[in-house]
Amino acid sequence: MSVTSPKQPDRPAGASRWLAPVMVGTIAGLDNIGSGLAVASLLFAGPLVAGLGMGVGVMLLGGAVLAAFVALRSTQPNSVALVQESTIAILATATAVMATQLDAPGDVKVATALAMLGVSSVATGVLFWTTGRLGLGRLVRFLPYPVVAGFLAGTGWLLVNGAMAMLTGHDVGWEFIDAVRDPDILTRLVPAIVFAAVMLAALQRFPHPATIPCVMIAAAAVFYAVLMALEMDVAGAQALGHLPVLPEGDGRVLPGPGMLGLIDWHAVGRASPTILSVAALCMIGLLLSL
């Protein structure tokens, strides 16, 4: 009796070899754009809305740099880096508290929020490197299922609560119940709930990586089609709270060295427990995803 090894599949040649990676990269890029816009909107809301344009630029540029670095340097050839929202709700809460308590001009609050975001990124990177260097990734197997489930449920609730606060200006509670009686707020809340239901149904019916970006692009197209049907311009949509009101500019402003002098480092230091918890939750989320 002879034993033969299975024949290895032929490697695709020419354009076929690059078709799948290009498709995956395009889908991941669209998903990153949507996630980056959502994350920036959650972080830079209320008193920090003046920094929304800068926040979007930071998220998109950071996502591009991260994706490129992972693609070029990762030891796993199938790794794709995406913007994750698991800890953004915690950071958004910390930045909102800072913006409320800090008695300073708006540009100081925006610079401090960006500093909190940057310091948390550095802390996360140091923790990731240390964990990998010491080979501590296997410790995730000792996490009990109730802890994992609670982590996922808590993250989801913070995101939902943050979204409701963006739409109504109130966290979920008695004030939120009173706010939803306002017809103007209902016109923002109902479409968001419908969109969430459509997204959930689409993911269950079409469990494909392209589903999320396709649904988001389609929803945006429907939104502007409704504006055209109502003969409403962008300024009118902003007045009704459907679009953010941004300062004048070309939308490509990124933080520069000049903002370092505006940062309130005491406020950043007071947020250090949140920053450390963000790093730890990022690590747990990464290990659970893997």
N, C-alpha and C positions, 0 to 999 in steps of 0.2 A: 504494500500500500504506500502510495506516495502522497506527500503533503505539499501543496502549492500555496504560495502566498497570494492573497487577493490582488488583482490588478489595480493599480492606482489610477484614478480618473485623470484623463488628459487635462493639462492646464489650458484654459482658454487663451487664444492668441488674438493679437491685434486689438481692435476697439472693444471686442467682447470682454476682454480682460478688465477693462476700466469701467464698463457700463454699470455693474452692480455697485462698486465703490462710489461712483459719481452720483447714482441715485440715492444711496444711503446718506451721502454727504449733503445732498440737496434737501432731503427730508429733514435731516438733523439740523441743517441751517435754518429752515423755516420754523422748526420747533423752537430753536434757540431764539429766534427773533420774537416769536410770540411770548415765550417765557420771559425774555429780557424786558419786554414792554410791560408785562403784567407785574413783574417783580419791582421794576422802577416805579410804577404807579402806586404800588403798595407801600414802598419805602418813602416816596416823596409825595405825600398827600397832606392836606390841611395846611399847617403853617410852613411846610417844606415844599409846597407845590412850585415855588419859584425855581427850585433846583431839579424839576422833573426832566427838562431837556438835557441837563448835564448828567442826571442819573441814567437816562436812557443811553446816552453815549458811553458812559462807563460800563454799563451792563453789556452792550453790544460789542464794544472793543474788548472787554475782559473775556467774553464768551469766545470771540474769534481767536484771541491769543491762547486761551486755554485749549481750544480745539486743535489749533495748529501744533502746540507744544506736545500734546498727548499723541497726536497722529505721528509726529516725527520722532518722539523719544520713548514712547511706551514700549515695554517688552511684550505686551499683548497686542498682536496685529489687528485684532477686531475691536479695539477700544475706541469709543466715540465719546468725547466730553460734551456734556450738555449742562445748561444752566438749571440748577435744582432749586426748588422752592421750599424744601423741608424745613429750613431754619430761617427763611426770610420773615416769616410771621413774627418770630421772636425778635429779630433785629428791628422790624417795623414798630413793634411795641416799644422797644428801647429808644428808638429815634423819636417816636411820638411823645414819650415822656420827657425826653431831653428838650424837644421843641416847646413843650408846654411850660416846663419849669425854668428854662434858661431865659433870663431877661436880657436879650441882646437883639441886634438887628437881624433881618432875615438872612443876609449873606453869611453871617457868623453861624447861624443855625445850620445852614446848608453845608458849610465847610466842616462843621463839627460832625454832622451826619455822615459825610463822605469819609472823614477820618475814622469814625467808628466802623464803617464798612471796610476800610483798608486795614485797620488793625486786626479786625476779626479774620480777614483773609490771611494775613501773615500768621496769626496764631494757629489757624487751621492748617496752613502749610507746614508749620513747624511740628504740629502734632502728627500729621500724616507722615512726614519724613521720619520722625522718631519711632512711630509705631512700625513702619516698614523696616527701618534699620534694626530694630530689636526683635523683629519677627513676632509681634504681638497680635497680629490679625486673627489668629486662631482663637483668641479669647471670646470672639463673638458667639462661639458654640455654647458658652456658659450662660448666655442671656436667656432667661425664661420666656416662654411664649406670652404670658400675660404682660411682661414688660415690653416686648416687641409690639404687641397689639395696642397697648396703651400709648406707646410712642407714636405709632401711625395714626391712631384715633385723635390724639392730642394735636398732632401736626395738622391734620385735616380740619379740626375745629378752629384752630387759630387762623387758618387760611380763609375759612368761611366767614368767621367773625371779622377778619380784616376786609374782606370783600364787602360785607354789609356796611361796615363803617365808611368805606369809600363811597358807597351809593347813597347813604342816608346821613352820614356825619355822626352816627351814634353806634356804639357797640350793641350787640344783641342784649336786650334787657327791656325794662319798662319804658325807658325813653325811646327805644327803637320801636316798640309797639305803638306809641303815640305818634312817632314820626311817619310811620307807613300809612297813617290816615290822610296824609297830605297827598292830593292827586299828583302834584309835580314829582314827588318822590316815587310814587307808584309807577309813573311812566319810566323811571330808571330801573326800579326794582323788578318789575314784571318781565321785561325783556331779558334781564340777566338770568332770572330763574328759568325762563323758557330756553335760553341758550344752554344753560347747564344741563337741563333735561335732554335736549337734542344731542349734546356732546356725549352724555352717558349712554343714550340709546345707540348712537353711531358707533361708539367703541364696543358695545356689546354685539352689534350686528356686523361690524367690520373691524375685527381686531388686527389692524394693520398700522405700522408706524406712521403712514401718511395720513391717517384719519384725523388726528388732531390738527395739523396745519391746514388740511383741506377744509375742515369745518370752520376754523377760525377765519380763513380767507373768504369763505362763502358768507359767513355771518357779517363780516365787515362790508362786503359787497351789498348785502341786503340792507344794512344800516344806511349806507349812502344812497341806495336806491329809494328808500323811504324818505330821506331828506329831500331828494329831488322831487319825489311825488308830492310832498308837502310844500314845495317851493321854499325850503328853509336853507339858509346858508350856514357856513361854519360858525359865524358869530352868533347866530340864533341858537344853534345847538350848544354852544358854550354857555350862553345865558341860561339855558334850561338845565345845565349840569351834565349834559351827555358827553361833552368833550372838555378836557382840561384847558384852563386859561394860562398860557405860557407867556413869559416876557418876550419882547421883540428880539429877533435874532434869526440866524440861519439854521439853528437847531444842531449845530456841530460843535458846540462849546464843550471842552473837556477841562477838568481841573488842571491848574498849572501851579508852579512853585509859589506864585503870589498868594495862593489861598492858604499857605501854611501859617501865615501870620494872623489869619482870621480864626483859626481853630481854638476852641476852648478846651484845652487838654484836661482841665479838671473835670469837665463833663464827660470826657472820654474815659478818664480814670474811674469815675463813679459807675460807668457802664461795664467795668471789667468783669464782674460776675456773669453778665449776659454774654460778653465776648467769649469767655472761657466755655460757657455752656454751649454756645454756637459751635465752637471747634469740636467739642465732644460729641454733639449731636450729628455734626457732619461726618465724623468718623463712624459713628454707629450706623448712620444711614447708608454710608458707602459699603460697609461690611455686610449689612443686611441685603443691599442690592446685589452684591456679588454672590 
